[in-house]
Structure formats: C-alpha cells, structure tokens
Amino acid sequence: MNIDFQKFVKRSTRGLFAFIVVAMVLPLVLWGYMGKAGNEKEEDKGDAGVIYGNIHISKGEYTRHLSTASASWWWKKFNDPMTMMMMRYGQQPKPPTQDDLSKQAWEDVILLREAKASGIQASEQETLIELREMYQKFTGRPDYNDEIMNRIATEFFKVQFGAFMLWVSDHVVIEKLLTLISDSEFADFDKVYERVATGRSMAKVWYAALDPNDYLREVQPPTTDEILAAYGKNKEKYKVPAKIQVAYLLCDADELKKLEPEPSEADVKKYYADNKPEFQKAHEHEPGEDHKEGEKTEYKSFEEVKAEIPNKIKQKAADKKAAEIMNKVDVALGAITTANNNKYPDDVFDQLKAKFKGEKIDLTYDITNSFDPKGVEEIEKTVGANSTLGTWGFDPATKLGDVSQRVKTGKGVVLFRLMKKIDSVDPGITERTREAIVKELRKEALKKKVSQVANNVVQEITTHGMIAARSKFKLDWRVTRYFKTDGTDLGIEDAQLASGIANQVRGGQMKAGKATTVTGASLRSQDKADWSYVLYCEDLADLPPEDVGTQFSGSRKGMDDEARRQYRQVYVTDTVKSADLKLDEAFKNSGKASESSPKP
C-alpha cells in the first residue's frame, strides 16, 4: 500500500459535489446490478456450487463476489488491532493468495444469503453512510472527495471503484447480520465480577526471612578440587588484563570553535531554513490515541530555537575545519612514511606537529599512561568519546608502532599510535585468587542452603500445614496487618519486602492457605540479595470497590464487546461450515475461479 494521504489529500470544494453525485448514481448502479440477472454472460451461466444441499450458486454470482473478495479480506486486516500495530512499524501483511480470495468469496456468498433469508437489506442511505465512514476512517477528514475514495478502493482494497461500490452495499447487509447475531452475546457475569474485584482485595500474610549468615556452620569449606574446577571455568575472570599505551595527535574542534565569529542574523535564519528537520516537534497524542500515518509534521518556531542556532553554526564550522586540517595531516603522514621505506619513523607525530604548527591552532600531541580495556573511558575524557581505542588498540592485528585511521571523536579528529602493548596473563591460582574463589564458592553454597531450607518449609506447610511447619522449623515468623492488595501499607519496615509480598498477592501467585518462596534478588534488595523468604497467605478476601456499580458497568461493557467479537468470528466459521459447500465438478476443473481473482 503505497498511498500517502499527506501528499495528495488537499482541501477541495469538489467534496460536496462528489458526495451528491455518489448519492444520485449509486441507486442506479445497484439497480443495474440487481436487474442484470437475466443478462448473464454465457460463461457465467451454470452452477459454481451448492450450499445447504439444495441452494445452487451460479457462476455469475460467485464470480461477482470473487471480484470483490479482496475488499472483504483487506477490511478484516484493517480492523485487526494486531495487524494495524504491525503496519505502523512497517510490517505489511502478505497479500491474499488466490485460495484466500476464493474462500473469502464463498464466505461472502453464504453470509449474504443468510442475511437476505432473514429479511435483512441495506437502504441507499445506509450504504452511503457506510461509504462516508470508510472515507473518514482512512483520511480522518469529514468532507468527501471522489478521487480520494477511488484511490482508497484501488490502492487499499485492490478493487476497481465500480465494483467497490457494489461491495459496500453487500458489506452493509453482512455487517447488519453479524451485528444482530453478536449483540445477543454477553460476557459471563462471574468473569466480569472477577475482573472488577482483581486487585481489590485484602490479605494477611506470614513471612520469615532466612539470612545466609545463620547457616555458616552448616556449610563446609570448598575442597581443593572444587577450587581448581571453579578456576578452570572462570580463567578469564582472574587473568591480568592486557594493557596498552598510545600516542595521539588531536585537532581540537572545541578550540577551533572558540575562534569562530558570531553568526549574523541572516546566517542564523538561513541555517534554520536549511536545517528545519533538526527542529521537528515530536508527535503528541492524547492517552490511548494512536499515531496516524500521514500526520502533519510540525516544527519549532524560529523564535523558539534562534538562541541555540549560533552554537550549532560554530560547531559545524569547527568540525569541518578540524576534518580539513587532519586530511592534510594524513597526506603528510603518507609522504613521510613513503620517504622512510614505508615505515613510520619513531618521531612521526613530532614531525607532523611541527609541520602544522600555526595551522589555525596547534595540534595536541601527547602520550597516555598504560591502560586496560576498562580504562578506555578515562582516556576518552581527554581525546573525546567514540575513540575506537577499545577495539583498535586491543585488536591482536594491531602491532607496535601502527597508526590508526583518522577518528572523529567528541573532541575533534585524532590519530593514534600504539606505543606499548602487554598481553593479558594467566597468573595461575595465586593466594589472592584462591581467597576470591573460596569466598565466591561459600557465598554460592550459603545461597543454595537458604533456598533449600525455604523450599523445605514450603513443602512442610503444603503437606502438614502451617502449625506443623512452625514447630519443625524454628524461624522468626512475623505477620503483616490486613492490607489492601493494591497498596503497600503492610506494616513492614522493609519497603522492598512489603512491595514484594503485595505483588505476589496482587499477581495471583499467592492464594489463601498457600505458601511460596521469594529471593532477596527478586525483591531487588542489594543488601539482602542472597536471602530467601518464606511467605504464607493466611487470608485473602475480595474487597468490592467503592464505586462498584460504575466499575462493574464499565468492565461489563468492555468484556461484552470482547465476547461479541469472539462470537462473531465463531458464527462466521460455523455458518460457512454448516453451509456444506459442494463445488460443481465442471466449474472446479475449469480453472475459472483463479482467472477471475484480483491480483493485489
């Protein structure tokens, strides 16, 4: 769908006239369709299939619906929230296959027959209203434009305008049938109440904290084999990291910016005009309002941004001059290297600094201290961010004396030269490393221990009850006050634990009479990340909201709508299935069904 309403939808005085023309012509078109049954083409005579065992569908009737099947197919897509969301992110649905269109055509035939058998018809006014609503759905405009509607039909629905008008009339009839059917469906009363009551309940919870330090005597020190195994799995962690030292030659754009003259008013206005996309406003929508394709782009006014433009002008000019100077430096570097048998002289940066002395500003030349990969950030405070030192400098392919490509950083343009490189070293299990491994293994063992004890407590509660568990496991049990599950006022000083308990109850993980465990890490408790907690819900009671009538009505409406959407699809599927379509063998083998298929 390549249509772009922003480009071609323009205000026009033809809208009212076009609507009047449609109002006058559509009845004639519909009358012509209804009255042409006796003038079928020779190839449209005969049966395409039989439904309900004795209702014969002519080839002409089937072919007409096949020619508009893509409109029905795409209409479903445009009304599917998931499809529309994917389209907003640029993922277009795959166009329908000929088999999809054939199935859609038969679905339209069967539903239209069902509707007319029930005495459902569409008046001219209803058809025109539906056409206008479709127009507004795709353009967001109240006026009507025949040219735009034609493009909507051909580019969105893949149907010629004349056939599209006939489809709209059939579509209204089918929609009236489906609305009549779906309006008889309602959401289950208990489910509505459950939704209203969700998050509106009161609970009382017992809890016990398991501190790993209380189990130090129960955890054995790690063995030598366990220490060796842990070291083998984490050698990289204990290696002495690689270190490098680099020289750098920097053309400082910040210094060049200080030399730039203040831009004139004309320069500022020209920059605003030439770089307007820089000042685009973000689209703002009301809560729940979707972003629409083709929304008008708005920009900040000149008065809003004129104070920030001079700095932008000077910065761009400085960046450009820094790049020009370092281009010359790069050429000179090549000449020096060529003159030195394609090798960089040891004093190459000294030569370059001297050669370009007085070139607007002097180049900055210095040598860093040795640093490891974690120290790159500190070096970038001097040479500017995005230096690539973390990749270029520690790359095994980078050798001593190598010079980097020019790099544009947050400070300017810079060249680096590798002066020193020390590879990472595996020191083996030193005393310091051994202490670190023992500490880590004991920490993990204690963490597993408290987790195991917590699980055992939950198992005991589940099997024999809370009283038996309290008797068997001597824990420091505490209890919350009765609290509303949509709040965190549990009477607990530990705010993170209180929030965790409330979330467990509110999320449905805890039921009355049930126990569970949570970890300090899941509570995002830094000081108690290795702790475990046992929670037991003593009581959980529904708490009706204060405005229960209003909330019940609102929830019921939303759930009724969802139930009706689901039942609508069930009805369509069941109706098509019960129609028991039998294709005519001669028509099925003729291949005409695919010949008439539109090609979206």
C-alpha positions in Angstrom: 0.0 0.0 0.0 2.0 3.0 -1.3 -0.8 5.6 -0.8 0.3 8.6 1.1 -2.7 10.8 2.1 -0.4 13.6 3.3 0.8 14.1 -0.3 -2.5 14.0 -2.2 -5.3 14.8 0.2 -5.9 18.5 -0.2 -8.9 20.6 0.7 -11.3 20.9 -2.3 -14.7 22.5 -3.0 -15.4 19.4 -5.0 -16.2 17.3 -1.9 -19.8 18.2 -1.5 -20.5 17.9 -5.3 -18.8 14.5 -5.4 -21.0 13.2 -2.5 -24.2 14.4 -4.3 -23.1 12.6 -7.4 -22.5 9.4 -5.5 -25.9 9.7 -3.8 -27.5 10.0 -7.2 -25.5 7.4 -9.1 -25.3 4.6 -6.5 -29.0 3.7 -6.7 -28.7 3.4 -10.5 -25.6 1.2 -10.1 -27.3 -1.0 -7.6 -30.5 -1.2 -9.7 -28.4 -2.2 -12.7 -26.7 -5.0 -10.7 -30.0 -6.3 -9.3 -31.6 -6.2 -12.7 -28.9 -7.9 -14.7 -29.5 -11.4 -13.6 -31.2 -12.2 -16.9 -28.4 -10.8 -18.9 -25.6 -13.0 -17.6 -22.7 -13.8 -20.0 -22.5 -17.2 -21.4 -19.5 -18.2 -19.3 -21.3 -17.1 -16.1 -24.3 -19.5 -16.7 -24.5 -22.7 -14.8 -23.6 -23.7 -11.2 -20.4 -22.8 -9.4 -21.5 -24.8 -6.3 -24.3 -25.9 -4.0 -24.8 -24.8 -0.3 -27.1 -26.4 2.3 -27.6 -29.3 -0.1 -30.2 -27.6 -2.4 -29.3 -23.9 -2.9 -27.5 -23.5 -6.2 -25.0 -20.7 -6.6 -24.5 -19.6 -10.2 -21.1 -19.0 -11.7 -22.1 -15.3 -12.2 -22.9 -14.8 -8.5 -19.7 -16.5 -7.4 -17.6 -14.6 -10.0 -19.0 -11.2 -8.9 -18.1 -11.9 -5.3 -14.7 -13.2 -6.2 -14.0 -9.9 -8.0 -14.6 -8.0 -4.7 -13.2 -10.7 -2.3 -10.0 -8.7 -1.8 -12.1 -5.8 -0.3 -13.6 -8.1 2.3 -10.2 -9.7 3.0 -8.4 -6.3 3.5 -11.3 -4.9 5.5 -10.7 -7.7 8.1 -7.0 -6.8 8.2 -7.7 -3.1 8.7 -9.9 -3.9 11.6 -7.5 -6.3 13.3 -5.6 -4.4 16.1 -2.5 -6.7 15.8 -2.2 -6.2 12.1 -2.6 -2.5 12.3 0.1 -2.3 15.0 2.5 -4.3 12.8 1.7 -2.0 9.9 2.6 1.1 12.0 6.0 -0.5 12.5 6.4 -1.0 8.7 5.5 -4.7 8.6 2.9 -5.1 5.8 0.7 -8.2 5.8 1.2 -10.6 3.0 -1.3 -10.1 0.2 -4.0 -12.8 -0.1 -3.5 -15.8 -2.3 -6.0 -16.9 -4.9 -7.1 -19.6 -2.5 -7.7 -17.0 0.2 -9.8 -14.9 -2.2 -11.8 -17.9 -3.3 -12.6 -18.8 0.4 -13.5 -15.2 1.1 -15.8 -15.1 -1.9 -17.7 -18.1 -0.7 -17.9 -16.7 2.8 -19.4 -13.5 1.4 -21.9 -15.5 -0.7 -23.0 -17.7 2.2 -23.3 -14.8 4.7 -25.2 -12.6 2.2 -27.6 -15.5 1.5 -28.1 -15.9 5.3 -28.8 -12.2 5.7 -31.3 -12.0 2.9 -33.0 -15.2 4.0 -33.5 -13.4 7.3 -35.0 -10.4 5.6 -32.0 -8.1 6.1 -31.5 -5.5 3.5 -29.4 -2.3 3.1 -31.1 1.0 2.2 -29.4 3.5 -0.1 -28.9 5.8 2.9 -27.2 3.1 4.9 -24.8 2.3 2.1 -23.9 6.0 1.6 -23.3 6.4 5.4 -21.0 3.3 5.4 -19.1 4.7 2.4 -18.6 8.0 4.1 -17.5 6.3 7.4 -14.9 4.3 5.4 -13.7 7.6 3.9 -13.3 9.2 7.2 -11.6 6.1 8.7 -8.8 6.3 6.1 -8.5 10.1 5.8 -9.6 11.4 9.2 -11.5 14.1 7.3 -15.2 14.9 7.5 -15.5 16.1 3.8 -15.8 13.6 0.9 -13.6 13.5 -2.2 -14.5 11.1 -5.0 -10.9 11.0 -6.3 -9.5 10.0 -2.9 -12.3 7.4 -2.4 -11.3 5.9 -5.8 -7.7 5.6 -4.6 -8.8 4.1 -1.3 -10.7 1.4 -3.3 -8.0 0.6 -5.7 -4.9 1.0 -3.6 -6.1 -0.2 -0.2 -8.9 -2.6 -1.1 -7.5 -3.7 -4.5 -10.9 -3.3 -6.2 -12.0 -1.1 -9.0 -14.3 1.7 -7.9 -17.4 0.5 -9.6 -17.1 -3.0 -8.1 -16.2 -1.4 -4.7 -19.5 0.5 -4.6 -21.4 -2.8 -5.1 -19.2 -4.4 -2.4 -20.1 -1.7 0.1 -23.8 -2.4 -0.4 -23.2 -6.1 0.3 -20.9 -5.3 3.2 -23.6 -3.3 4.9 -26.0 -6.2 4.7 -23.5 -8.7 6.1 -22.5 -6.3 8.9 -26.1 -5.9 9.9 -26.4 -9.7 10.1 -23.3 -10.1 12.1 -24.2 -7.2 14.4 -27.6 -8.7 15.0 -26.0 -12.1 15.9 -23.2 -10.8 18.0 -25.4 -8.4 20.0 -27.0 -11.5 21.5 -23.8 -12.5 23.2 -22.8 -11.3 26.7 -19.8 -11.8 28.9 -20.1 -14.3 31.8 -21.3 -12.5 35.0 -18.7 -14.2 37.2 -15.9 -13.2 34.9 -17.0 -9.6 35.0 -17.1 -9.6 38.8 -13.7 -11.3 38.9 -12.2 -8.5 36.8 -13.8 -5.8 38.9 -12.5 -7.5 42.1 -9.0 -8.1 40.7 -6.5 -6.0 42.7 -9.3 -5.1 45.1 -8.9 -7.5 47.9 -7.5 -7.7 51.5 -4.9 -10.1 52.6 -2.9 -11.2 55.7 0.5 -12.8 55.1 3.0 -14.5 57.4 6.6 -14.2 56.4 10.0 -15.5 57.6 13.5 -14.3 56.5 16.4 -16.7 56.0 19.8 -15.0 56.4 22.7 -16.9 54.9 25.0 -15.9 57.8 22.8 -18.0 60.1 23.9 -21.2 58.2 27.7 -20.6 58.2 28.4 -23.6 60.4 26.3 -25.9 58.2 28.3 -25.2 55.0 31.7 -26.9 54.6 34.7 -25.1 53.1 35.3 -25.8 49.4 37.8 -28.6 48.6 40.9 -28.2 46.5 39.2 -29.9 43.6 36.3 -27.5 43.8 38.6 -24.6 43.8 40.5 -25.9 40.8 37.3 -26.5 38.9 36.0 -23.1 39.7 39.2 -21.5 38.5 39.1 -23.6 35.3 35.6 -22.4 34.5 36.5 -18.7 35.1 40.1 -18.3 34.0 39.3 -15.1 32.0 37.9 -13.6 35.2 41.2 -14.0 37.1 43.5 -13.1 34.2 45.7 -10.0 34.5 44.1 -7.9 31.7 46.0 -6.7 28.6 47.4 -3.1 28.7 48.3 -0.6 26.0 49.9 2.8 25.8 49.1 5.1 22.9 50.4 8.4 21.5 47.7 10.7 20.0 47.7 13.7 17.6 44.5 15.7 18.0 43.0 18.6 16.2 40.7 20.0 18.8 37.4 21.2 17.4 36.4 22.8 20.7 39.4 25.1 20.4 38.6 25.9 16.8 35.0 26.8 17.8 36.3 29.5 20.1 37.9 31.2 17.0 34.7 31.2 15.0 33.0 34.6 14.6 29.4 35.1 15.9 27.0 34.3 13.1 24.9 37.2 11.7 21.1 37.3 12.0 20.9 36.3 8.3 23.2 33.3 8.8 21.0 32.2 11.7 17.8 32.5 9.7 19.4 30.6 6.7 20.6 27.8 9.0 17.0 27.5 10.3 15.6 27.3 6.8 18.2 24.9 5.5 18.1 22.5 8.5 14.5 22.6 9.5 14.2 18.8 10.2 16.6 19.4 13.2 13.8 21.4 14.8 10.9 18.9 14.2 8.5 18.6 17.1 7.7 15.2 18.5 4.1 14.0 17.7 1.9 14.4 20.7 -1.2 12.3 21.3 -3.8 12.1 23.9 -3.7 8.9 26.1 -5.0 6.0 24.1 -4.8 7.9 20.8 -3.0 6.1 18.0 -0.4 7.6 15.7 -1.8 8.0 12.3 0.1 7.7 9.0 0.5 11.0 7.2 0.2 13.2 10.3 1.3 16.7 9.6 4.9 17.4 10.7 5.2 20.4 12.9 8.4 22.4 13.6 9.6 24.6 16.5 9.3 28.2 15.5 12.4 30.3 14.7 11.9 32.3 17.9 12.0 29.1 20.0 15.3 27.9 18.6 17.2 31.0 17.5 19.3 31.1 20.7 20.7 27.7 20.1 21.5 28.1 16.4 24.7 30.2 16.7 26.4 27.4 18.7 25.3 24.9 16.0 26.8 27.0 13.2 30.1 27.5 15.0 30.3 23.8 15.9 29.7 22.6 12.4 32.3 25.1 11.0 34.8 23.9 13.6 34.2 20.3 12.9 34.7 21.0 9.2 38.0 22.8 9.7 39.3 20.1 12.0 38.5 17.5 9.4 40.2 19.6 6.7 43.4 20.0 8.8 43.6 16.3 9.6 43.1 15.4 5.9 46.3 17.4 5.3 48.0 15.7 8.2 47.0 12.3 6.7 48.5 13.3 3.4 51.7 14.4 5.1 51.8 11.2 7.1 51.7 9.2 3.9 54.6 11.2 2.4 56.7 10.8 5.5 56.1 7.0 5.5 56.9 6.7 1.8 60.2 8.6 2.3 61.0 6.2 5.2 60.7 3.0 3.2 57.0 2.6 4.1 57.7 2.6 7.8 56.6 5.1 10.4 59.6 6.9 11.9 59.7 6.9 15.7 59.2 10.7 15.8 56.5 10.8 13.1 54.0 12.6 15.4 56.7 15.1 16.4 57.3 15.8 12.7 53.6 16.2 12.0 53.1 18.5 15.0 56.0 20.7 13.9 54.9 20.8 10.2 51.4 22.0 11.0 52.4 24.5 13.8 50.4 27.7 13.3 47.7 25.9 11.2 44.7 27.8 12.7 45.5 26.0 16.0 48.4 23.9 17.1 47.8 20.1 17.1 47.7 18.5 20.5 50.3 15.7 20.9 50.7 13.6 24.0 51.3 10.0 25.2 48.8 8.3 27.6 49.6 6.2 30.6 49.2 2.4 30.2 45.6 1.4 30.5 43.4 -1.7 30.2 40.1 -2.0 28.4 38.2 -0.7 31.4 40.5 2.4 31.3 39.4 3.5 27.8 36.6 5.6 29.3 39.1 7.6 31.3 41.3 8.2 28.2 38.3 9.4 26.3 37.8 12.2 28.8 40.9 13.7 27.1 40.6 12.6 23.4 36.8 12.5 23.1 34.2 9.8 23.1 33.9 7.2 20.4 37.7 6.9 20.1 37.6 3.2 19.0 40.6 2.6 21.3 38.8 -0.3 22.9 38.7 -2.2 19.6 41.6 -0.9 17.6 44.1 -0.7 20.4 43.5 -4.2 21.8 43.0 -5.9 18.4 45.6 -8.7 18.1 46.2 -7.4 14.5 47.3 -4.0 15.8 51.1 -4.1 16.1 53.6 -1.8 18.0 54.2 1.4 16.0 50.9 1.1 14.0 49.0 4.3 13.3 45.2 4.3 13.3 42.9 5.8 10.7 41.6 9.3 11.4 38.9 9.1 14.1 36.2 11.7 14.7 35.6 11.9 18.4 33.5 14.1 20.6 36.5 16.5 20.9 37.7 16.6 17.3 39.7 14.5 14.8 42.5 12.3 16.1 45.3 9.9 15.0 46.5 7.2 17.5 49.8 5.3 17.5 50.4 2.2 19.5 53.5 2.7 21.7 53.3 -0.2 24.1 51.3 -3.4 24.4 51.2 -6.0 27.2 49.1 -9.1 26.6 46.8 -10.5 29.2 48.5 -13.0 31.6 47.1 -16.1 33.3 48.8 -15.9 36.8 47.5 -19.3 38.0 45.9 -19.7 41.4 47.7 -17.1 43.5 46.8 -16.7 47.2 44.7 -13.7 46.3 42.9 -15.6 43.6 42.4 -18.6 45.9 40.8 -16.3 48.6 38.5 -14.8 46.0 37.4 -18.2 44.7 36.8 -19.6 48.3 34.7 -16.5 49.1 32.6 -16.9 46.0 32.1 -20.7 46.5 31.0 -20.2 50.1 28.6 -17.4 49.0 27.0 -19.7 46.4 26.8 -22.6 48.9 25.1 -20.4 51.5 22.7 -19.1 48.9 21.8 -22.7 47.9 21.4 -23.7 51.6 18.9 -21.0 52.5 17.0 -21.6 49.2 16.8 -25.3 50.1 15.6 -24.6 53.6 12.9 -22.2 52.3 11.7 -24.8 49.9 11.6 -27.4 52.6 9.5 -25.1 54.8 7.0 -24.6 51.9 6.8 -28.3 51.4 6.1 -28.9 55.1 3.3 -26.2 55.0 1.8 -27.8 51.9 1.9 -31.3 53.3 1.2 -30.9 57.0 0.0 -27.3 57.5 1.4 -24.1 58.9 1.4 -25.2 62.6 3.5 -28.3 61.8 5.9 -26.2 59.8 6.4 -23.6 62.6 7.0 -26.4 65.1 9.6 -28.2 62.8 11.5 -25.1 61.6 12.5 -22.6 64.2 12.2 -19.5 62.1 11.4 -15.9 63.2 7.8 -15.7 61.8 6.2 -12.3 61.5 2.8 -11.3 60.2 1.5 -8.3 58.2 -1.6 -6.4 59.1 -4.6 -6.9 56.9 -3.7 -4.9 53.8 -5.3 -3.8 50.5 -3.6 -5.7 47.7 -3.5 -2.5 45.5 -1.3 -0.8 48.1 1.9 -1.5 50.1 0.9 -0.5 53.6 1.6 -3.9 55.2 3.0 -2.6 58.5 6.5 -3.8 57.5 9.6 -1.6 57.8 11.3 -3.3 54.9 9.7 -1.4 52.0 11.1 -3.8 49.3 9.8 -6.9 51.1 6.4 -5.2 51.6 6.2 -4.4 47.9 7.3 -8.0 47.0 4.6 -9.5 49.2 1.9 -7.2 47.8 3.0 -8.1 44.2 2.8 -11.8 45.0 -0.7 -11.5 46.2 -1.8 -9.0 43.6 -0.3 -11.1 40.8 -2.2 -14.2 41.8 0.8 -16.2 42.8 -0.4 -16.4 46.4 -3.8 -17.9 47.4 -5.3 -18.3 50.9 -3.7 -21.2 52.7 -0.8 -21.4 50.3 2.9 -20.8 50.8 5.7 -19.7 48.4 9.3 -18.5 48.5 10.9 -15.4 47.1 14.6 -14.3 47.0 16.2 -11.1 48.0 17.4 -10.7 44.4 13.8 -10.8 43.1 12.9 -8.1 45.6 15.8 -6.0 44.2 17.4 -5.8 47.6 21.1 -5.1 47.2 21.9 -5.8 50.9 19.9 -9.0 51.1 20.2 -10.3 47.5 21.3 -13.8 48.8 18.5 -14.1 51.3 15.4 -16.2 50.9 11.9 -15.6 52.3 9.0 -17.9 53.0 5.5 -16.3 52.6 2.3 -17.9 53.8 -1.1 -16.3 52.9 -3.4 -16.8 55.9 -6.4 -15.0 54.5 -7.4 -13.4 51.2 -10.8 -11.7 50.8 -12.4 -9.8 48.0 -12.9 -6.1 48.6 -15.6 -4.5 46.4 -14.5 -1.1 45.0 -16.2 2.0 46.4 -17.9 2.7 43.1 -18.7 -0.9 42.3 -21.7 0.0 40.1 -19.7 2.2 37.8 -16.7 -0.2 37.6 -19.0 -3.2 37.0 -20.8 -1.4 34.2 -17.5 -0.3 32.6 -15.9 -3.7 32.8 -19.0 -5.4 31.6 -19.2 -3.2 28.5 -15.6 -3.9 27.6 -15.9 -7.7 28.2 -19.3 -7.8 26.3 -17.5 -6.2 23.4 -14.8 -8.8 23.5 -17.2 -11.6 23.8 -19.1 -10.3 20.8 -16.0 -10.0 18.7 -15.1 -13.6 19.5 -18.7 -14.9 18.9 -18.9 -13.0 15.7 -15.9 -15.0 14.3 -17.3 -18.3 15.7 -20.6 -17.6 14.0 -18.9 -16.9 10.6 -16.8 -20.1 10.9 -19.7 -22.2 11.9 -22.1 -20.8 9.3 -19.6 -21.4 6.5 -19.0 -24.9 7.8 -22.7 -25.7 8.1 -23.4 -24.5 4.6 -21.5 -27.6 3.4 -20.3 -26.1 0.2 -20.1 -28.6 -2.7 -18.2 -27.2 -5.7 -19.6 -28.1 -9.1 -17.1 -30.5 -10.7 -17.2 -28.9 -14.1 -16.6 -25.5 -12.7 -13.9 -26.7 -10.3 -11.9 -28.2 -13.1 -12.4 -25.2 -15.4 -9.9 -23.1 -13.6 -12.1 -20.0 -13.9 -12.1 -19.3 -10.3 -8.5 -18.4 -10.4 -8.8 -16.5 -13.7 -11.2 -14.0 -12.1 -9.1 -13.5 -9.0 -7.9 -9.9 -8.4 -4.1 -9.5 -8.2 -3.3 -7.2 -5.2 
